[in-house]
């Protein structure tokens, strides 16, 4: 089972907000998910992106692949850089 970290849409018509979820890659966009790790609201000024950093890092270390949009949001939040630093540290220790 391939696992992705992606957005699932919530909110009403013309006023989107999203949940950042960990889901099976075969599941529909707004379908069943494994875990909810955060929220993203692009309509706020500035856009709101709240994510549980530890839970997200845990799923990334387990092999979950973020979509391009989620990856760019993780980069802006600094989580993607932290993930790669931790990965590099594990390699150096081994």
N, CA, C and O atoms as a GROMACS GRO file, in nm:
protein
  376
    1UNK      N    1   0.085  -0.118   0.000
    1UNK     CA    2   0.000   0.000   0.000
    1UNK      C    3   0.089   0.124   0.000
    1UNK      O    4   0.166   0.146   0.094
    2UNK      N    5   0.079   0.205  -0.104
    2UNK     CA    6   0.154   0.331  -0.112
    2UNK      C    7   0.077   0.438  -0.035
    2UNK      O    8  -0.044   0.453  -0.051
    3UNK      N    9   0.148   0.510   0.049
    3UNK     CA   10   0.084   0.610   0.134
    3UNK      C   11   0.129   0.749   0.090
    3UNK      O   12   0.247   0.772   0.064
    4UNK      N   13   0.033   0.840   0.083
    4UNK     CA   14   0.059   0.978   0.042
    4UNK      C   15   0.014   1.075   0.151
    4UNK      O   16  -0.081   1.048   0.224
    5UNK      N   17   0.083   1.186   0.161
    5UNK     CA   18   0.038   1.298   0.244
    5UNK      C   19  -0.019   1.398   0.145
    5UNK      O   20   0.053   1.449   0.059
    6UNK      N   21  -0.148   1.425   0.156
    6UNK     CA   22  -0.213   1.510   0.057
    6UNK      C   23  -0.325   1.594   0.119
    6UNK      O   24  -0.354   1.583   0.238
    7UNK      N   25  -0.386   1.677   0.036
    7UNK     CA   26  -0.495   1.765   0.081
    7UNK      C   27  -0.628   1.700   0.049
    7UNK      O   28  -0.645   1.637  -0.056
    8UNK      N   29  -0.723   1.716   0.139
    8UNK     CA   30  -0.860   1.676   0.112
    8UNK      C   31  -0.946   1.801   0.132
    8UNK      O   32  -0.929   1.873   0.231
    9UNK      N   33  -1.036   1.826   0.040
    9UNK     CA   34  -1.110   1.952   0.040
    9UNK      C   35  -1.227   1.950   0.138
    9UNK      O   36  -1.301   1.852   0.148
   10UNK      N   37  -1.241   2.060   0.209
   10UNK     CA   38  -1.357   2.084   0.294
   10UNK      C   39  -1.405   2.226   0.263
   10UNK      O   40  -1.347   2.293   0.178
   11UNK      N   41  -1.506   2.271   0.330
   11UNK     CA   42  -1.555   2.405   0.305
   11UNK      C   43  -1.665   2.405   0.202
   11UNK      O   44  -1.690   2.305   0.134
   12UNK      N   45  -1.730   2.518   0.192
   12UNK     CA   46  -1.842   2.526   0.100
   12UNK      C   47  -1.798   2.574  -0.038
   12UNK      O   48  -1.680   2.599  -0.063
   13UNK      N   49  -1.895   2.585  -0.127
   13UNK     CA   50  -1.870   2.627  -0.264
   13UNK      C   51  -1.799   2.763  -0.268
   13UNK      O   52  -1.841   2.857  -0.200
   14UNK      N   53  -1.695   2.773  -0.347
   14UNK     CA   54  -1.616   2.895  -0.366
   14UNK      C   55  -1.544   2.943  -0.240
   14UNK      O   56  -1.490   3.054  -0.240
   15UNK      N   57  -1.540   2.864  -0.134
   15UNK     CA   58  -1.470   2.899  -0.011
   15UNK      C   59  -1.398   2.775   0.041
   15UNK      O   60  -1.437   2.718   0.143
   16UNK      N   61  -1.293   2.734  -0.030
   16UNK     CA   62  -1.227   2.608   0.008
   16UNK      C   63  -1.140   2.620   0.131
   16UNK      O   64  -1.082   2.725   0.159
   17UNK      N   65  -1.131   2.512   0.203
   17UNK     CA   66  -1.030   2.493   0.306
   17UNK      C   67  -0.993   2.346   0.296
   17UNK      O   68  -1.071   2.265   0.244
   18UNK      N   69  -0.877   2.310   0.344
   18UNK     CA   70  -0.828   2.175   0.324
   18UNK      C   71  -0.778   2.115   0.453
   18UNK      O   72  -0.733   2.185   0.543
   19UNK      N   73  -0.785   1.983   0.461
   19UNK     CA   74  -0.720   1.907   0.567
   19UNK      C   75  -0.597   1.842   0.505
   19UNK      O   76  -0.601   1.796   0.391
   20UNK      N   77  -0.490   1.838   0.581
   20UNK     CA   78  -0.370   1.767   0.537
   20UNK      C   79  -0.382   1.629   0.598
   20UNK      O   80  -0.383   1.614   0.721
   21UNK      N   81  -0.391   1.527   0.513
   21UNK     CA   82  -0.415   1.391   0.561
   21UNK      C   83  -0.312   1.293   0.504
   21UNK      O   84  -0.249   1.318   0.401
   22UNK      N   85  -0.299   1.182   0.575
   22UNK     CA   86  -0.219   1.069   0.527
   22UNK      C   87  -0.320   0.967   0.477
   22UNK      O   88  -0.406   0.922   0.553
   23UNK      N   89  -0.310   0.930   0.350
   23UNK     CA   90  -0.409   0.840   0.291
   23UNK      C   91  -0.342   0.743   0.193
   23UNK      O   92  -0.233   0.769   0.143
   24UNK      N   93  -0.410   0.633   0.169
   24UNK     CA   94  -0.367   0.539   0.066
   24UNK      C   95  -0.376   0.610  -0.068
   24UNK      O   96  -0.472   0.683  -0.094
   25UNK      N   97  -0.276   0.590  -0.152
   25UNK     CA   98  -0.273   0.661  -0.280
   25UNK      C   99  -0.389   0.624  -0.372
   25UNK      O  100  -0.423   0.700  -0.462
   26UNK      N  101  -0.451   0.508  -0.350
   26UNK     CA  102  -0.563   0.464  -0.433
   26UNK      C  103  -0.698   0.518  -0.385
   26UNK      O  104  -0.797   0.510  -0.457
   27UNK      N  105  -0.702   0.575  -0.264
   27UNK     CA  106  -0.828   0.626  -0.208
   27UNK      C  107  -0.869   0.754  -0.280
   27UNK      O  108  -0.783   0.830  -0.326
   28UNK      N  109  -1.001   0.781  -0.292
   28UNK     CA  110  -1.046   0.905  -0.355
   28UNK      C  111  -1.002   1.028  -0.275
   28UNK      O  112  -0.972   1.018  -0.156
   29UNK      N  113  -0.997   1.143  -0.341
   29UNK     CA  114  -0.947   1.267  -0.279
   29UNK      C  115  -1.014   1.297  -0.145
   29UNK      O  116  -0.945   1.326  -0.047
   30UNK      N  117  -1.145   1.292  -0.141
   30UNK     CA  118  -1.216   1.324  -0.018
   30UNK      C  119  -1.262   1.198   0.055
   30UNK      O  120  -1.352   1.204   0.138
   31UNK      N  121  -1.201   1.087   0.023
   31UNK     CA  122  -1.241   0.959   0.082
   31UNK      C  123  -1.173   0.931   0.214
   31UNK      O  124  -1.130   1.021   0.287
   32UNK      N  125  -1.165   0.804   0.243
   32UNK     CA  126  -1.110   0.756   0.369
   32UNK      C  127  -0.961   0.789   0.381
   32UNK      O  128  -0.888   0.783   0.283
   33UNK      N  129  -0.919   0.824   0.502
   33UNK     CA  130  -0.778   0.853   0.525
   33UNK      C  131  -0.731   0.784   0.652
   33UNK      O  132  -0.812   0.741   0.734
   34UNK      N  133  -0.599   0.773   0.667
   34UNK     CA  134  -0.538   0.703   0.779
   34UNK      C  135  -0.524   0.796   0.900
   34UNK      O  136  -0.560   0.759   1.011
   35UNK      N  137  -0.472   0.916   0.876
   35UNK     CA  138  -0.450   1.012   0.984
   35UNK      C  139  -0.464   1.154   0.932
   35UNK      O  140  -0.432   1.183   0.816
   36UNK      N  141  -0.511   1.242   1.019
   36UNK     CA  142  -0.518   1.384   0.984
   36UNK      C  143  -0.403   1.454   1.055
   36UNK      O  144  -0.391   1.446   1.177
   37UNK      N  145  -0.318   1.523   0.980
   37UNK     CA  146  -0.199   1.583   1.039
   37UNK      C  147  -0.203   1.736   1.041
   37UNK      O  148  -0.116   1.797   1.104
   38UNK      N  149  -0.300   1.798   0.975
   38UNK     CA  150  -0.306   1.944   0.978
   38UNK      C  151  -0.418   2.002   0.895
   38UNK      O  152  -0.503   1.930   0.844
   39UNK      N  153  -0.416   2.136   0.884
   39UNK     CA  154  -0.515   2.208   0.806
   39UNK      C  155  -0.445   2.316   0.722
   39UNK      O  156  -0.338   2.365   0.757
   40UNK      N  157  -0.510   2.351   0.612
   40UNK     CA  158  -0.460   2.456   0.524
   40UNK      C  159  -0.579   2.538   0.477
   40UNK      O  160  -0.675   2.484   0.422
   41UNK      N  161  -0.572   2.670   0.500
   41UNK     CA  162  -0.680   2.760   0.457
   41UNK      C  163  -0.620   2.868   0.368
   41UNK      O  164  -0.563   2.965   0.417
   42UNK      N  165  -0.632   2.851   0.235
   42UNK     CA  166  -0.570   2.946   0.142
   42UNK      C  167  -0.642   3.080   0.132
   42UNK      O  168  -0.585   3.176   0.081
   43UNK      N  169  -0.765   3.089   0.179
   43UNK     CA  170  -0.843   3.212   0.164
   43UNK      C  171  -0.808   3.316   0.271
   43UNK      O  172  -0.839   3.434   0.252
   44UNK      N  173  -0.745   3.276   0.381
   44UNK     CA  174  -0.706   3.373   0.483
   44UNK      C  175  -0.588   3.455   0.432
   44UNK      O  176  -0.517   3.413   0.341
   45UNK      N  177  -0.569   3.571   0.491
   45UNK     CA  178  -0.458   3.656   0.451
   45UNK      C  179  -0.369   3.681   0.572
   45UNK      O  180  -0.411   3.755   0.661
   46UNK      N  181  -0.251   3.625   0.582
   46UNK     CA  182  -0.185   3.530   0.495
   46UNK      C  183  -0.247   3.390   0.508
   46UNK      O  184  -0.312   3.361   0.609
   47UNK      N  185  -0.227   3.305   0.409
   47UNK     CA  186  -0.285   3.170   0.415
   47UNK      C  187  -0.240   3.096   0.542
   47UNK      O  188  -0.124   3.106   0.582
   48UNK      N  189  -0.332   3.024   0.603
   48UNK     CA  190  -0.304   2.953   0.728
   48UNK      C  191  -0.267   2.808   0.697
   48UNK      O  192  -0.339   2.737   0.628
   49UNK      N  193  -0.152   2.767   0.750
   49UNK     CA  194  -0.107   2.629   0.736
   49UNK      C  195  -0.061   2.581   0.872
   49UNK      O  196   0.046   2.618   0.919
   50UNK      N  197  -0.143   2.498   0.936
   50UNK     CA  198  -0.111   2.442   1.066
   50UNK      C  199  -0.096   2.292   1.051
   50UNK      O  200  -0.183   2.225   0.996
   51UNK      N  201   0.016   2.240   1.100
   51UNK     CA  202   0.040   2.098   1.086
   51UNK      C  203   0.111   2.048   1.211
   51UNK      O  204   0.193   2.119   1.270
   52UNK      N  205   0.080   1.925   1.251
   52UNK     CA  206   0.147   1.861   1.363
   52UNK      C  207   0.284   1.814   1.313
   52UNK      O  208   0.293   1.713   1.242
   53UNK      N  209   0.388   1.886   1.350
   53UNK     CA  210   0.521   1.861   1.296
   53UNK      C  211   0.571   1.720   1.328
   53UNK      O  212   0.624   1.652   1.239
   54UNK      N  213   0.556   1.676   1.451
   54UNK     CA  214   0.608   1.545   1.490
   54UNK      C  215   0.536   1.433   1.417
   54UNK      O  216   0.599   1.338   1.371
   55UNK      N  217   0.405   1.444   1.405
   55UNK     CA  218   0.328   1.341   1.336
   55UNK      C  219   0.364   1.337   1.186
   55UNK      O  220   0.375   1.230   1.127
   56UNK      N  221   0.381   1.454   1.127
   56UNK     CA  222   0.419   1.462   0.986
   56UNK      C  223   0.557   1.400   0.964
   56UNK      O  224   0.576   1.323   0.870
   57UNK      N  225   0.652   1.434   1.049
   57UNK     CA  226   0.787   1.377   1.038
   57UNK      C  227   0.784   1.225   1.055
   57UNK      O  228   0.856   1.153   0.987
   58UNK      N  229   0.701   1.178   1.147
   58UNK     CA  230   0.688   1.034   1.169
   58UNK      C  231   0.642   0.964   1.041
   58UNK      O  232   0.698   0.861   1.002
   59UNK      N  233   0.541   1.021   0.975
   59UNK     CA  234   0.490   0.960   0.852
   59UNK      C  235   0.591   0.971   0.738
   59UNK      O  236   0.602   0.879   0.657
   60UNK      N  237   0.665   1.081   0.731
   60UNK     CA  238   0.767   1.095   0.628
   60UNK      C  239   0.878   0.992   0.646
   60UNK      O  240   0.926   0.934   0.549
   61UNK      N  241   0.918   0.968   0.771
   61UNK     CA  242   1.020   0.868   0.798
   61UNK      C  243   0.970   0.726   0.769
   61UNK      O  244   1.049   0.638   0.737
   62UNK      N  245   0.840   0.705   0.779
   62UNK     CA  246   0.782   0.575   0.746
   62UNK      C  247   0.771   0.553   0.596
   62UNK      O  248   0.743   0.441   0.552
   63UNK      N  249   0.793   0.657   0.516
   63UNK     CA  250   0.790   0.642   0.372
   63UNK      C  251   0.673   0.706   0.301
   63UNK      O  252   0.657   0.688   0.181
   64UNK      N  253   0.591   0.782   0.371
   64UNK     CA  254   0.479   0.850   0.307
   64UNK      C  255   0.533   0.958   0.213
   64UNK      O  256   0.623   1.033   0.250
   65UNK      N  257   0.478   0.966   0.093
   65UNK     CA  258   0.522   1.062  -0.007
   65UNK      C  259   0.424   1.179  -0.014
   65UNK      O  260   0.305   1.158  -0.038
   66UNK      N  261   0.471   1.303   0.008
   66UNK     CA  262   0.380   1.417  -0.004
   66UNK      C  263   0.354   1.452  -0.150
   66UNK      O  264   0.440   1.431  -0.235
   67UNK      N  265   0.236   1.506  -0.177
   67UNK     CA  266   0.208   1.555  -0.311
   67UNK      C  267   0.289   1.683  -0.332
   67UNK      O  268   0.346   1.736  -0.236
   68UNK      N  269   0.294   1.732  -0.454
   68UNK     CA  270   0.372   1.853  -0.482
   68UNK      C  271   0.324   1.972  -0.400
   68UNK      O  272   0.405   2.049  -0.348
   69UNK      N  273   0.193   1.988  -0.388
   69UNK     CA  274   0.138   2.100  -0.314
   69UNK      C  275   0.175   2.090  -0.167
   69UNK      O  276   0.217   2.189  -0.107
   70UNK      N  277   0.158   1.973  -0.109
   70UNK     CA  278   0.191   1.954   0.032
   70UNK      C  279   0.341   1.972   0.053
   70UNK      O  280   0.383   2.030   0.153
   71UNK      N  281   0.423   1.923  -0.040
   71UNK     CA  282   0.568   1.939  -0.028
   71UNK      C  283   0.605   2.087  -0.025
   71UNK      O  284   0.690   2.127   0.054
   72UNK      N  285   0.542   2.168  -0.111
   72UNK     CA  286   0.575   2.311  -0.112
   72UNK      C  287   0.531   2.378   0.019
   72UNK      O  288   0.599   2.467   0.069
   73UNK      N  289   0.417   2.335   0.075
   73UNK     CA  290   0.373   2.389   0.202
   73UNK      C  291   0.467   2.348   0.315
   73UNK      O  292   0.496   2.427   0.405
   74UNK      N  293   0.515   2.223   0.310
   74UNK     CA  294   0.610   2.176   0.412
   74UNK      C  295   0.743   2.251   0.401
   74UNK      O  296   0.808   2.277   0.502
   75UNK      N  297   0.783   2.284   0.279
   75UNK     CA  298   0.906   2.363   0.260
   75UNK      C  299   0.891   2.500   0.324
   75UNK      O  300   0.981   2.546   0.394
   76UNK      N  301   0.778   2.565   0.300
   76UNK     CA  302   0.755   2.698   0.355
   76UNK      C  303   0.752   2.695   0.508
   76UNK      O  304   0.794   2.791   0.572
   77UNK      N  305   0.702   2.585   0.565
   77UNK     CA  306   0.694   2.572   0.711
   77UNK      C  307   0.827   2.527   0.772
   77UNK      O  308   0.843   2.532   0.894
   78UNK      N  309   0.923   2.483   0.688
   78UNK     CA  310   1.052   2.439   0.738
   78UNK      C  311   1.059   2.293   0.779
   78UNK      O  312   1.162   2.246   0.826
   79UNK      N  313   0.949   2.221   0.761
   79UNK     CA  314   0.944   2.080   0.802
   79UNK      C  315   1.020   1.992   0.703
   79UNK      O  316   1.084   1.895   0.744
   80UNK      N  317   1.014   2.024   0.575
   80UNK     CA  318   1.083   1.945   0.473
   80UNK      C  319   1.234   1.948   0.497
   80UNK      O  320   1.301   1.845   0.484
   81UNK      N  321   1.288   2.064   0.531
   81UNK     CA  322   1.431   2.078   0.559
   81UNK      C  323   1.468   1.997   0.683
   81UNK      O  324   1.571   1.928   0.685
   82UNK      N  325   1.386   2.005   0.785
   82UNK     CA  326   1.411   1.930   0.908
   82UNK      C  327   1.410   1.779   0.882
   82UNK      O  328   1.491   1.706   0.938
   83UNK      N  329   1.320   1.733   0.795
   83UNK     CA  330   1.312   1.592   0.759
   83UNK      C  331   1.442   1.546   0.694
   83UNK      O  332   1.496   1.441   0.729
   84UNK      N  333   1.494   1.626   0.600
   84UNK     CA  334   1.618   1.589   0.532
   84UNK      C  335   1.739   1.595   0.625
   84UNK      O  336   1.831   1.515   0.612
   85UNK      N  337   1.739   1.689   0.719
   85UNK     CA  338   1.848   1.696   0.817
   85UNK      C  339   1.848   1.572   0.906
   85UNK      O  340   1.954   1.514   0.932
   86UNK      N  341   1.731   1.531   0.954
   86UNK     CA  342   1.721   1.411   1.038
   86UNK      C  343   1.762   1.287   0.960
   86UNK      O  344   1.827   1.198   1.014
   87UNK      N  345   1.725   1.281   0.833
   87UNK     CA  346   1.760   1.170   0.748
   87UNK      C  347   1.913   1.162   0.729
   87UNK      O  348   1.972   1.054   0.733
   88UNK      N  349   1.975   1.279   0.709
   88UNK     CA  350   2.120   1.286   0.694
   88UNK      C  351   2.191   1.242   0.823
   88UNK      O  352   2.292   1.171   0.818
   89UNK      N  353   2.138   1.284   0.939
   89UNK     CA  354   2.197   1.247   1.068
   89UNK      C  355   2.191   1.096   1.089
   89UNK      O  356   2.287   1.037   1.137
   90UNK      N  357   2.078   1.034   1.053
   90UNK     CA  358   2.064   0.889   1.067
   90UNK      C  359   2.165   0.816   0.979
   90UNK      O  360   2.221   0.714   1.020
   91UNK      N  361   2.190   0.869   0.858
   91UNK     CA  362   2.287   0.808   0.767
   91UNK      C  363   2.428   0.819   0.825
   91UNK      O  364   2.507   0.725   0.816
   92UNK      N  365   2.459   0.934   0.884
   92UNK     CA  366   2.593   0.958   0.939
   92UNK      C  367   2.621   0.866   1.059
   92UNK      O  368   2.734   0.822   1.078
   93UNK      N  369   2.520   0.838   1.139
   93UNK     CA  370   2.534   0.753   1.258
   93UNK      C  371   2.551   0.608   1.216
   93UNK      O  372   2.628   0.534   1.278
   94UNK      N  373   2.482   0.567   1.112
   94UNK     CA  374   2.486   0.425   1.068
   94UNK      C  375   2.614   0.387   1.000
   94UNK      O  376   2.630   0.272   0.958
   0.00000   0.00000   0.00000
